[in-house]
Amino acid sequence: MKVKAYLLDVARFQQEPMAEGDEFCLLCENLSQGRRQKIGKFRHGKGKALSLGAGLLLDYGLSRYGLRERDVVIGYGEDKKPYLRDFPGIHFNLSHSGSLAMAVFADCEVGCDIEKVAVPDMRVAYRFFAAGEVEALKGVEGEKLTEYFFRFWTLKESFLKVTGKGIRMPLDEFCIRLGPPVRAEQGGRSLGYGFAEYAYPGYRAALCIEKPEGESWEGAEPEVLSWEQIRQHVSGIKNNPFQNPLDVI
């Protein structure tokens, strides 16, 4: 299993003047019409910048396969999970929150989620989380409660995204066990998925991959990209290390 993840902080573009500036528009022009339309649907700079960041990470990651975001055809499954129509061997997923955008690429089904940490709403946990998760939350308080809540949240979201079932699978239909190792259970049976977790100042993130039973996966630390790397990528200064689109990272 080969997995590569990226992070990009888009805070610089979240102020309204910057979200309409020349550099922002130039970056948008390097992306597909579909992504530009998504960016345009946001009324405020925060949403526009996050959507731009997600598009740029998708473009950056695809370039490692010799592809560009503006050239590929993105299809959507039954629950709106995106996939590359012409490159079924390349899997990806996107997420964003606060000022951070995240992207992950793999040679197997993959999902990711990143969330800005805030005061946990326990009403959400009591209403939607599995009984085992609620019990784990009841056993902690203070900062540990916040940590556990957002660990469960990001792990559950990444799991739903990798399965492609989205809202069709109720959040309490499966249970996340924090381990170690972290695992997903359904009806008391461990499911064939691997997880990785990450903590950043003010954020929690998680990756989930579909993996064969018995096979281990220790995760992959996301690469935090700088805007200088993005500029070099957009300008074509950085050479693609792969020529074959089916090569994996």
Number of C-alpha atoms within 10 A of each C-alpha: 14 12 21 18 22 21 21 23 20 22 16 12 23 19 14 14 11 16 20 15 11 11 13 16 14 11 18 20 13 18 20 18 12 14 19 19 12 15 22 15 11 14 10 14 19 21 22 24 28 27 25 26 30 25 28 25 24 23 24 22 22 21 20 19 19 16 19 18 22 17 10 15 14 15 12 12 10 10 13 12 18 18 19 16 13 11 13 11 16 22 19 25 24 24 21 24 19 18 20 21 26 27 30 25 24 20 20 18 21 29 30 31 28 31 22 16 19 12 11 14 10 16 9 10 19 15 12 15 24 18 16 14 21 19 12 15 20 11 9 13 11 8 10 11 18 18 20 17 24 22 23 23 22 22 29 23 22 27 28 23 26 23 18 21 16 18 10 10 12 13 18 19 13 24 23 22 17 16 7 6 11 14 18 20 15 13 9 9 10 15 16 15 23 23 25 19 19 16 12 10 7 10 18 22 27 25 31 28 26 19 18 12 11 7 10 12 15 9 20 17 14 18 13 14 14 12 13 9 14 19 14 12 17 17 11 10 10 13 11 15 12 15 12 11 15 15 14 18 16
